[in-house]
Amino acid sequence: MRVLFVWIVLLTAPAWADSVSRKLEIIQSGKAKPGAVFVITPMELNAWIRVKALEVAPVGFRQPRIELGNNAANGYALIDFLKVRHAAGVETNWLLAKLIQGEKPVKVSARFQSAKGRATVYLQRVEIGGLAVSGATLDFLIHTFFLPLYPNAKIDEPFELADRIDRIDVTPADVRIHMKK
C-alpha cells in the first residue's frame, strides 16, 4: 500500500506544481477578483518548490521541502554550496572552497508577518549539517549564497506585497493569499 501511495504522489506532483503556477499567474496577471483568497496546500507548495529549485539552482541543491507552521515555516534541502556558486559562475578561492565543499543538510526556520499589503520575513535559525549558524557567519552565508540568487530579497525588514495582495496567512494546513477588496 505504501508503494502505491508513493507512486500516486510522484505521478501527481507535476499537477500540484502546475496548480500553484496557475494561481500565481491569475494573481500576477491582475485577473484575481477583489477579496479573493488563493489557498496553497503543503503538497502543492512542495511540488512547486521542487520545480522552481531546479530553475534557480540546477546543480548543488536537492530535495527541497517546506513544513508550514503558524505564521512560520521550516525549509529543508541538501546543498553543496561550492557547486551552487560554481553553477552561478562565481569563482571561489581555494580556502573557502575547502570549507564549503560537499553536500550538507540545511534547515532554515523563519517567521512570517503580513498585513495591509506588506510583509516581513524574520530569519529565526539556520542549521548546516546539524550545526546552528548565527552572527557574522550567517551574515556571510546570506551575502555570499542567498543574495546573489535573490538580490532584491528582504530579510528582517518589511517589503511591499505585489499584485494587489492584501496579506498572506501561513498555517500548518495551508498558505492563504488574500487579495485586497
C-alpha positions as CSV (number, residue, x, y, z in Angstrom):
1,M,0.0,0.0,0.0
2,R,2.8,2.4,0.8
3,V,4.4,1.8,-2.6
4,L,1.1,2.7,-4.3
5,F,0.9,5.9,-2.3
6,V,4.4,6.9,-3.2
7,W,3.7,6.3,-6.9
8,I,0.5,8.3,-6.7
9,V,2.4,11.2,-5.1
10,L,5.1,11.1,-7.8
11,L,2.7,10.9,-10.6
12,T,0.5,13.8,-9.4
13,A,3.3,16.1,-8.2
14,P,3.6,17.9,-11.6
15,A,-0.1,18.7,-11.4
16,W,0.3,20.2,-7.9
17,A,3.2,22.4,-9.1
18,D,1.0,23.5,-12.1
19,S,-1.8,24.3,-9.7
20,V,0.4,26.8,-7.8
21,S,1.7,28.3,-11.0
22,R,-1.9,28.8,-12.3
23,K,-2.9,30.5,-9.0
24,L,0.2,32.8,-9.1
25,E,-0.5,33.6,-12.8
26,I,-4.0,34.7,-12.0
27,I,-2.7,37.0,-9.3
28,Q,0.2,38.4,-11.3
29,S,-1.9,38.9,-14.4
30,G,-4.3,41.1,-12.5
31,K,-7.2,38.7,-13.1
32,A,-7.8,38.0,-9.4
33,K,-11.1,39.2,-8.1
34,P,-11.1,41.7,-5.3
35,G,-11.4,39.9,-2.0
36,A,-10.4,36.5,-3.5
37,V,-8.4,34.1,-1.4
38,F,-6.0,31.7,-3.0
39,V,-5.2,28.5,-1.0
40,I,-2.0,26.6,-1.5
41,T,-1.6,23.3,0.3
42,P,1.7,22.0,1.6
43,M,1.7,19.3,-1.1
44,E,1.2,21.9,-3.8
45,L,3.8,24.2,-2.3
46,N,6.4,21.5,-2.0
47,A,5.8,20.2,-5.6
48,W,6.1,23.8,-6.9
49,I,9.3,24.4,-4.8
50,R,10.9,21.3,-6.3
51,V,10.2,22.5,-9.8
52,K,11.4,26.1,-9.1
53,A,14.5,25.0,-7.2
54,L,15.8,23.3,-10.4
55,E,15.3,26.6,-12.3
56,V,17.2,28.7,-9.7
57,A,19.9,26.2,-8.7
58,P,20.1,23.3,-11.1
59,V,23.3,22.0,-9.5
60,G,24.1,21.5,-5.9
61,F,20.6,21.9,-4.4
62,R,18.5,18.8,-3.8
63,Q,15.4,17.6,-2.0
64,P,13.9,21.0,-1.0
65,R,10.8,20.9,1.1
66,I,8.9,23.2,3.4
67,E,7.0,22.5,6.6
68,L,4.4,25.1,7.4
69,G,3.6,26.4,10.9
70,N,1.6,29.3,12.4
71,N,3.0,32.3,10.5
72,A,6.2,30.3,10.3
73,A,8.0,27.8,8.1
74,N,10.9,25.5,8.1
75,G,12.8,24.9,4.9
76,Y,15.0,21.9,4.3
77,A,17.4,20.9,1.5
78,L,20.6,19.2,0.7
79,I,23.1,21.8,-0.5
80,D,26.6,21.8,-1.9
81,F,27.4,25.5,-1.6
82,L,30.5,25.1,-3.8
83,K,28.5,23.6,-6.6
84,V,25.8,26.2,-6.3
85,R,28.4,29.0,-6.5
86,H,30.2,27.4,-9.4
87,A,26.9,26.9,-11.4
88,A,26.1,30.6,-10.8
89,G,29.5,31.5,-12.4
90,V,31.0,32.6,-9.1
91,E,34.7,31.8,-8.5
92,T,35.6,30.6,-5.0
93,N,39.1,30.9,-3.5
94,W,40.9,27.7,-2.5
95,L,40.5,28.1,1.3
96,L,36.8,28.9,1.1
97,A,36.2,26.1,-1.4
98,K,37.7,23.6,1.1
99,L,35.5,24.9,3.9
100,I,32.2,24.7,1.9
101,Q,32.6,21.7,-0.4
102,G,30.4,18.7,0.0
103,E,26.7,18.3,0.3
104,K,25.2,19.2,3.7
105,P,21.7,19.1,5.1
106,V,20.4,22.6,5.6
107,K,17.5,23.8,7.7
108,V,16.2,27.3,7.7
109,S,13.5,28.5,10.2
110,A,11.6,31.7,9.6
111,R,8.7,33.6,10.9
112,F,6.3,35.5,8.6
113,Q,4.2,38.6,9.3
114,S,1.8,40.1,6.8
115,A,-0.9,42.8,6.8
116,K,-2.1,45.7,4.7
117,G,-0.1,44.9,1.6
118,R,3.2,44.5,3.4
119,A,5.1,41.5,4.8
120,T,8.3,40.8,6.8
121,V,10.3,37.5,6.9
122,Y,12.2,37.1,10.1
123,L,15.1,34.6,9.9
124,Q,14.9,32.6,13.1
125,R,17.6,29.9,12.8
126,V,19.8,28.3,10.2
127,E,21.4,24.9,10.7
128,I,24.1,23.4,8.3
129,G,25.0,19.8,8.9
130,G,23.2,20.0,12.2
131,L,25.2,23.0,13.5
132,A,23.5,26.2,14.2
133,V,24.8,29.2,12.3
134,S,24.4,32.7,13.5
135,G,26.1,36.2,13.7
136,A,28.8,37.0,11.3
137,T,28.9,33.5,9.8
138,L,25.2,33.7,9.0
139,D,25.6,37.2,7.5
140,F,28.5,35.8,5.3
141,L,26.3,32.9,4.1
142,I,23.4,35.2,3.3
143,H,25.6,37.7,1.4
144,T,27.6,35.0,-0.4
145,F,25.0,32.4,-1.3
146,F,21.4,33.8,-0.9
147,L,21.6,37.4,-2.1
148,P,23.5,36.7,-5.3
149,L,20.5,34.5,-6.3
150,Y,17.9,36.9,-4.9
151,P,19.5,40.4,-4.9
152,N,16.2,42.1,-4.1
153,A,15.3,39.8,-1.2
154,K,14.4,41.4,2.1
155,I,15.3,39.6,5.4
156,D,14.1,41.1,8.7
157,E,12.8,44.2,7.0
158,P,9.3,45.0,5.6
159,F,8.5,44.8,1.9
160,E,5.5,45.6,-0.2
161,L,3.5,42.6,-1.4
162,A,2.9,42.7,-5.2
163,D,-0.1,42.4,-7.4
164,R,-2.9,43.8,-5.1
165,I,-2.2,41.2,-2.4
166,D,-3.5,42.3,1.0
167,R,-1.9,39.7,3.2
168,I,-0.6,36.1,3.2
169,D,-1.6,33.8,6.1
170,V,0.6,30.8,6.8
171,T,-0.8,27.9,8.9
172,P,0.3,24.3,9.2
173,A,-2.6,23.4,6.9
174,D,-2.0,25.9,4.1
175,V,-0.9,29.2,2.8
176,R,-3.7,31.7,2.0
177,I,-3.1,34.6,-0.3
178,H,-5.8,37.3,0.4
179,M,-6.4,39.9,-2.4
180,K,-7.3,43.5,-1.5
181,K,-11.1,44.2,-1.6
